[in-house]
Each structure stands twice: as C-alpha cells, then as structure tokens.
Amino acid sequence: MGTSNEAAPTELTAAPPPPLPSGRAWLMLAVATIGFVVNFWAWALLSPLGAKLKESLELSSFNQALIVAVPVVVGSIGRIPIGALTDRFGGRIMFPAVSFATIAPVLFLDYLHSSLAAVLIGGFFLGIGGTAFAVGVPFVNAWFPPERRGLAVGIFGAGMGGTAISALTTVRLINAHGFAAPFLITAIVLAAYGVIAALVLRDAPGRTRPTQPTMKRLAKTVRLPITWRAAALYAVGFGGYVAFSVYLPTYLKNAYGLTQSDASNRMAGFVLVAVVLRPVGGWLSDQLDAARVLLASFVVVAAGAFVQASTPTLRPTGTIAFLAMAAALGCASGAVFALVAQRAPANQVGGVTGVVGAAGGLGGFIPPLLMGSIYGGNGSYAWGLIALGVVALVVLLLAANMARGRPQAIANPS
C-alpha cells in the first residue's frame, strides 16, 4: 500500500486579536493632542480678526485674505523640516521646542498690529504653531501598533479643533478686555504646555532613529509613491478644512450679511463637526480600506460645494451643505493619515507626514486668496466653490484608483 503525500488536515484557528496599546501610550496620545490643540489655537489667532483688521487698517479684500492665509502657508511649508527633525530627535524634544518658539510671534502681534506689514510679519512667524502636526503624527504613530494607528492618529488629528477655541474666544476677549487679552492668554497657555510636555512626554521604546543626513532622508521620502498620493488627497481634505476655518467668517459676513460674532460662532460649529469626524475617519480606515473612506468623503465634498455655489438660503440648505462638507473633510483628513501610518516605512513617517502635512496646509492657503480675489472682482463666491467641487472630483478619481490597487505596493519606492 502506497504512502499518501497529502498533508494531514489541520484545524483552522482564529487570528489573535491585535495587541492593546498600553496605558502609557494613551497618556502620550492625550498630551500630544493637547499640544496640537494649543499650537493650533495660536496658529489661528488672526483668522477671527480678518474683518476687524480690514476696517482698522483699511485693507482690500485680497489683503484681508492674505493676513489670514500667511500663517497657513508658513505652518505648512515648515512641516517638511519639522517632520524630518522629529524623525531625528523625537517628539519629546520637538513638542516643547515648537510650543516655546510660537510664543514670540504671539506676543509680537499683541504689541505690533497697527500696520499691514507688522501683521504679516507676525503672521509669518505665527505659522510655527502650525508645524506641531508634523511632530505629533510620527510621535503618536510610534506608540501604537499598526492595527490601532488609524484611530490613534485620528484622535490626535482632532487637535485641529484648536482653531475653534480661537474662533469662539478671540473676538469676545478683545471686546471684553482689549486687543491684548487673547494673545497674552495664548502665550501663557503655550508656555505652560511647553513645560508640561518637557516633563511628561517620552518617545516610544524602540523608536527607529534614522542615521542618514536629513536632506538624503527627505530625498528618499519624496520618492515614495505614498508621499505624493497622500499629499494630493490631504491638500483637498485638510486643505479644504483649513480654508473654511480661516475664511468662513469672512465668507458668511459678505455672502449672508452676518455679524462677525455670529459668523465666528458658525465657523466654530463647522470646525467642531470636522474635528469630531476626524477620529471617525481614522477608525473607519482601520476597519475598511482607507481609500474607500476617502472616495465616499470626496463625493460628499463635491456635492456640498456645487450646492453652495448658488448661495442658497442659509437655513436650512446652506447650513446642511457646510456641515456635510465639514463632516466629509474631517473624515477624509483622518483617513489620509491612517493611510500614511499604515503604509509608510516606520522610520520615514515623520518625513512623509511633513510633506503630506505641508500639502494640506498649502491646500488651505490658496483658496482664501482665490475667494478674496473672486469676490473682490465680481461680488460673488460662486466660481470659487465650483472650483472646489471640480478639484474634489479629481481627487475622488485618485481615491477610486487607490481603492482598486494593492495596499502593499503603495509604500514601496518606485
């Protein structure tokens, strides 16, 4: 009787559940998220003051948009070197460094805000606060296993709600206590956080430290396909959020005649919805394919932009359109960095985060200038919103293509 070559049947066993993050990992996430909130609060200080500065400095619509956009572009480009430095030195050093460095422009704007040039200079260096994002993503990513990174980075990303603090408090504090109040309070909070971060934050055990020079690492980073695909998606996802968070008060005041206070409150509502949905986008990306989450998100963004282009009545159509876009942009922002956290090489997450984060910030820099120019030219925002809808459709196609591709191929250089 011959021997059988067939293997004996084996019993199928369920895959073990992903490891749970430690309590210390959640503490690091909490402290990092607070740092993101505080630095973004400082980063957005000029946004609620656009209309007030326009009147006091007699600015054009373009210059008004420029004031609120300058911190955005500096905070965006600055994420590239800050992300690379975070790969090198870790979040324990970089979080306090960024927070302390942001104090100087905050105090500068407190004392020197009587000319366009002074406000632009202060706004330029205020952009340092916006680079905190490139510190937090690699820091948080290193503390969590791959199966939990989408949620963890999504929770950290909710720190972009710091812009809502600025929207809700800046004008009120100025009206109640004078122009200096919000700047002094923000500087004190930044200083307190910097001290706490220096004492509490620790880099993850076993964190991979790059040994190559910074420029060589950046060159390798930009050759990763995930870098540019995620950058394009984030330029629209997070860029759209930033653009609305800095320009929505001006838009609502001009398009619907709202008071500055009412417009800022509505902008805070927009921010809150986006902030809440960002962790949801990360969590959904852990459960589903991140590209599919992005695909659905940009369908909603395109639809909302086209509806709002006709400047419908604010209640209920305009409100529904803006809140739907806020939810979709927040969800997309969380999904992009779930993609980065899961597919970028571990020792290059900071570099990839820097480039992708810069693209997101730059995506938020251009629309306010475009909207200001369009409104100054014909008194309508329609074409700017139509442009947003078209761009959303373009990145929707990119997300659809990625959803059909193989996830494993995305992180490999080509």
WOFEN-V272048 format. One record per backbone hydrogen bond with DSSP energy under -0.5 kcal/mol. NH is the residue of the N-H (numbers start at 1). CO is the residue of the C=O. E is the energy in kcal/mol with one decimal. If there is no record, write none. Layout:
BEGIN
nh:NH co:CO e:E
nh:NH co:CO e:E
END
This chain:
BEGIN
nh:26 co:22 e:-1.6
nh:27 co:23 e:-1.8
nh:28 co:24 e:-2.6
nh:29 co:25 e:-2.3
nh:30 co:26 e:-2.3
nh:31 co:27 e:-2.5
nh:32 co:28 e:-2.5
nh:33 co:29 e:-2.5
nh:34 co:30 e:-2.2
nh:35 co:31 e:-2.0
nh:36 co:32 e:-2.1
nh:37 co:33 e:-2.5
nh:38 co:34 e:-2.6
nh:39 co:35 e:-2.4
nh:40 co:36 e:-2.4
nh:41 co:37 e:-2.1
nh:42 co:38 e:-1.9
nh:43 co:39 e:-2.4
nh:44 co:40 e:-1.6
nh:45 co:42 e:-1.6
nh:47 co:44 e:-0.7
nh:48 co:44 e:-0.7
nh:49 co:46 e:-1.1
nh:50 co:47 e:-1.4
nh:53 co:49 e:-3.1
nh:54 co:50 e:-2.0
nh:55 co:51 e:-1.9
nh:56 co:52 e:-2.4
nh:57 co:53 e:-2.5
nh:58 co:54 e:-0.6
nh:59 co:54 e:-1.9
nh:64 co:60 e:-2.2
nh:65 co:61 e:-2.0
nh:66 co:62 e:-2.3
nh:67 co:63 e:-2.0
nh:68 co:64 e:-1.3
nh:69 co:65 e:-1.4
nh:70 co:66 e:-2.2
nh:71 co:67 e:-0.6
nh:73 co:69 e:-1.9
nh:74 co:70 e:-2.1
nh:75 co:71 e:-2.4
nh:76 co:72 e:-1.4
nh:77 co:73 e:-2.6
nh:78 co:74 e:-2.5
nh:79 co:76 e:-1.1
nh:80 co:77 e:-1.5
nh:81 co:77 e:-0.6
nh:82 co:78 e:-2.0
nh:83 co:79 e:-2.5
nh:84 co:80 e:-1.8
nh:85 co:81 e:-2.6
nh:86 co:82 e:-2.1
nh:87 co:83 e:-1.9
nh:88 co:84 e:-1.4
nh:89 co:85 e:-3.5
nh:90 co:86 e:-1.9
nh:93 co:90 e:-0.7
nh:94 co:90 e:-2.0
nh:95 co:91 e:-2.5
nh:97 co:93 e:-1.6
nh:98 co:94 e:-2.7
nh:99 co:95 e:-2.1
nh:100 co:96 e:-2.7
nh:101 co:97 e:-2.2
nh:102 co:98 e:-1.5
nh:103 co:99 e:-0.7
nh:103 co:100 e:-0.9
nh:104 co:100 e:-0.6
nh:105 co:101 e:-0.6
nh:106 co:102 e:-1.4
nh:107 co:103 e:-2.3
nh:108 co:104 e:-2.2
nh:109 co:105 e:-2.4
nh:110 co:106 e:-1.1
nh:111 co:107 e:-1.6
nh:112 co:108 e:-3.0
nh:113 co:111 e:-0.6
nh:119 co:115 e:-2.1
nh:120 co:116 e:-2.4
nh:121 co:117 e:-2.3
nh:122 co:118 e:-2.7
nh:123 co:119 e:-2.8
nh:124 co:120 e:-2.1
nh:125 co:121 e:-1.8
nh:126 co:122 e:-1.7
nh:127 co:123 e:-0.8
nh:127 co:124 e:-0.8
nh:128 co:125 e:-1.7
nh:129 co:126 e:-1.6
nh:130 co:127 e:-1.0
nh:131 co:128 e:-1.7
nh:132 co:129 e:-1.3
nh:133 co:130 e:-0.8
nh:134 co:131 e:-1.1
nh:135 co:131 e:-0.6
nh:135 co:132 e:-0.8
nh:136 co:132 e:-2.1
nh:137 co:133 e:-1.9
nh:139 co:135 e:-1.4
nh:140 co:136 e:-3.1
nh:141 co:137 e:-2.7
nh:142 co:138 e:-1.8
nh:143 co:139 e:-0.6
nh:143 co:140 e:-1.2
nh:144 co:140 e:-0.7
nh:144 co:141 e:-0.9
nh:148 co:145 e:-2.1
nh:149 co:145 e:-0.7
nh:149 co:146 e:-0.8
nh:152 co:148 e:-2.3
nh:153 co:149 e:-3.0
nh:154 co:150 e:-1.8
nh:155 co:151 e:-2.6
nh:156 co:152 e:-2.4
nh:157 co:153 e:-2.6
nh:158 co:154 e:-1.0
nh:158 co:155 e:-0.8
nh:159 co:156 e:-2.3
nh:160 co:157 e:-2.1
nh:161 co:158 e:-2.1
nh:162 co:159 e:-2.1
nh:163 co:160 e:-1.8
nh:164 co:161 e:-1.4
nh:165 co:161 e:-1.1
nh:166 co:162 e:-1.6
nh:167 co:163 e:-2.2
nh:168 co:164 e:-2.5
nh:169 co:165 e:-1.9
nh:170 co:166 e:-2.2
nh:173 co:169 e:-3.0
nh:174 co:170 e:-2.1
nh:175 co:171 e:-2.6
nh:176 co:172 e:-2.0
nh:177 co:173 e:-3.1
nh:178 co:174 e:-2.0
nh:181 co:178 e:-1.1
nh:183 co:179 e:-0.5
nh:184 co:180 e:-2.5
nh:185 co:181 e:-2.4
nh:186 co:182 e:-2.0
nh:187 co:183 e:-2.2
nh:188 co:184 e:-2.1
nh:189 co:185 e:-2.3
nh:190 co:186 e:-2.5
nh:191 co:187 e:-2.2
nh:192 co:188 e:-2.4
nh:193 co:189 e:-2.6
nh:194 co:190 e:-2.6
nh:195 co:191 e:-1.8
nh:196 co:192 e:-2.3
nh:197 co:193 e:-3.3
nh:198 co:194 e:-1.9
nh:199 co:195 e:-1.6
nh:200 co:196 e:-2.6
nh:201 co:197 e:-1.7
nh:207 co:204 e:-1.7
nh:210 co:87 e:-0.6
nh:210 co:208 e:-0.6
nh:217 co:213 e:-2.2
nh:218 co:214 e:-2.5
nh:219 co:215 e:-2.2
nh:220 co:216 e:-1.8
nh:221 co:217 e:-2.2
nh:222 co:218 e:-2.3
nh:223 co:220 e:-0.7
nh:224 co:221 e:-1.6
nh:225 co:412 e:-0.6
nh:226 co:410 e:-1.1
nh:227 co:224 e:-0.9
nh:228 co:224 e:-1.0
nh:229 co:225 e:-2.2
nh:230 co:226 e:-2.4
nh:231 co:227 e:-1.8
nh:232 co:228 e:-2.1
nh:233 co:229 e:-1.9
nh:234 co:230 e:-2.7
nh:235 co:231 e:-2.2
nh:236 co:232 e:-1.0
nh:237 co:233 e:-2.7
nh:238 co:234 e:-1.2
nh:239 co:234 e:-1.9
nh:240 co:236 e:-1.7
nh:241 co:237 e:-1.3
nh:242 co:238 e:-3.0
nh:243 co:239 e:-2.7
nh:244 co:240 e:-2.2
nh:245 co:241 e:-2.7
nh:246 co:242 e:-1.9
nh:247 co:243 e:-2.0
nh:248 co:244 e:-2.6
nh:251 co:247 e:-2.6
nh:252 co:248 e:-3.0
nh:253 co:249 e:-2.0
nh:254 co:250 e:-2.4
nh:255 co:251 e:-3.3
nh:256 co:252 e:-1.7
nh:257 co:253 e:-0.8
nh:258 co:252 e:-1.4
nh:263 co:259 e:-2.7
nh:264 co:260 e:-2.3
nh:265 co:261 e:-2.1
nh:266 co:262 e:-2.1
nh:267 co:263 e:-2.2
nh:268 co:264 e:-2.1
nh:269 co:265 e:-1.6
nh:270 co:266 e:-2.1
nh:271 co:267 e:-2.6
nh:272 co:268 e:-2.6
nh:273 co:269 e:-2.1
nh:274 co:270 e:-2.1
nh:275 co:271 e:-2.8
nh:276 co:272 e:-2.5
nh:277 co:273 e:-1.9
nh:278 co:274 e:-1.2
nh:279 co:275 e:-0.8
nh:280 co:276 e:-0.7
nh:281 co:277 e:-2.4
nh:282 co:278 e:-1.9
nh:283 co:279 e:-2.9
nh:284 co:280 e:-2.9
nh:285 co:281 e:-1.6
nh:286 co:282 e:-1.3
nh:287 co:283 e:-1.5
nh:288 co:284 e:-3.3
nh:292 co:289 e:-0.8
nh:293 co:289 e:-1.5
nh:294 co:290 e:-2.2
nh:295 co:291 e:-2.3
nh:296 co:292 e:-2.2
nh:297 co:293 e:-2.0
nh:298 co:294 e:-2.4
nh:299 co:295 e:-1.3
nh:300 co:296 e:-1.5
nh:301 co:297 e:-2.1
nh:302 co:298 e:-2.3
nh:303 co:299 e:-2.0
nh:304 co:300 e:-2.7
nh:305 co:301 e:-2.5
nh:306 co:302 e:-2.2
nh:307 co:303 e:-2.0
nh:308 co:304 e:-2.4
nh:309 co:305 e:-1.3
nh:310 co:307 e:-1.1
nh:311 co:308 e:-2.3
nh:316 co:314 e:-0.5
nh:318 co:313 e:-2.8
nh:319 co:314 e:-2.2
nh:320 co:316 e:-2.7
nh:321 co:317 e:-2.6
nh:322 co:318 e:-2.4
nh:323 co:319 e:-2.5
nh:324 co:320 e:-2.4
nh:325 co:321 e:-2.1
nh:326 co:322 e:-2.5
nh:327 co:323 e:-2.4
nh:328 co:324 e:-2.3
nh:329 co:325 e:-3.0
nh:330 co:326 e:-2.4
nh:331 co:327 e:-2.3
nh:332 co:328 e:-2.5
nh:333 co:329 e:-2.2
nh:334 co:330 e:-1.9
nh:335 co:331 e:-2.0
nh:336 co:332 e:-2.2
nh:337 co:333 e:-1.3
nh:338 co:334 e:-1.2
nh:339 co:335 e:-2.0
nh:340 co:336 e:-1.9
nh:341 co:337 e:-2.5
nh:342 co:338 e:-1.8
nh:343 co:339 e:-1.8
nh:344 co:340 e:-2.3
nh:348 co:345 e:-2.1
nh:349 co:346 e:-0.8
nh:352 co:348 e:-2.8
nh:353 co:349 e:-3.0
nh:354 co:350 e:-2.4
nh:355 co:351 e:-2.0
nh:356 co:352 e:-2.9
nh:357 co:353 e:-3.2
nh:358 co:354 e:-2.2
nh:359 co:355 e:-2.1
nh:360 co:356 e:-2.1
nh:361 co:357 e:-2.4
nh:362 co:358 e:-2.9
nh:363 co:359 e:-2.1
nh:364 co:360 e:-0.8
nh:364 co:361 e:-0.7
nh:365 co:361 e:-0.9
nh:366 co:362 e:-1.7
nh:367 co:363 e:-0.7
nh:368 co:364 e:-0.6
nh:369 co:365 e:-1.0
nh:370 co:366 e:-2.5
nh:371 co:367 e:-3.5
nh:372 co:368 e:-2.6
nh:373 co:369 e:-2.3
nh:374 co:370 e:-2.7
nh:375 co:371 e:-2.7
nh:376 co:372 e:-2.3
nh:377 co:373 e:-1.6
nh:378 co:374 e:-2.3
nh:379 co:375 e:-2.3
nh:380 co:374 e:-0.5
nh:385 co:381 e:-1.8
nh:386 co:382 e:-2.3
nh:387 co:383 e:-2.1
nh:388 co:384 e:-1.6
nh:389 co:385 e:-2.1
nh:390 co:386 e:-2.2
nh:391 co:387 e:-2.5
nh:392 co:388 e:-2.4
nh:393 co:389 e:-1.7
nh:394 co:390 e:-1.7
nh:395 co:391 e:-2.2
nh:396 co:392 e:-1.7
nh:397 co:393 e:-1.4
nh:398 co:394 e:-1.3
nh:399 co:395 e:-2.6
nh:400 co:396 e:-2.3
nh:401 co:397 e:-2.1
nh:402 co:398 e:-2.3
nh:403 co:399 e:-2.2
nh:404 co:400 e:-1.1
nh:405 co:401 e:-0.8
nh:407 co:405 e:-0.6
nh:409 co:406 e:-1.4
nh:410 co:407 e:-1.3
nh:411 co:407 e:-0.5
nh:412 co:409 e:-0.7
nh:414 co:223 e:-1.1
END
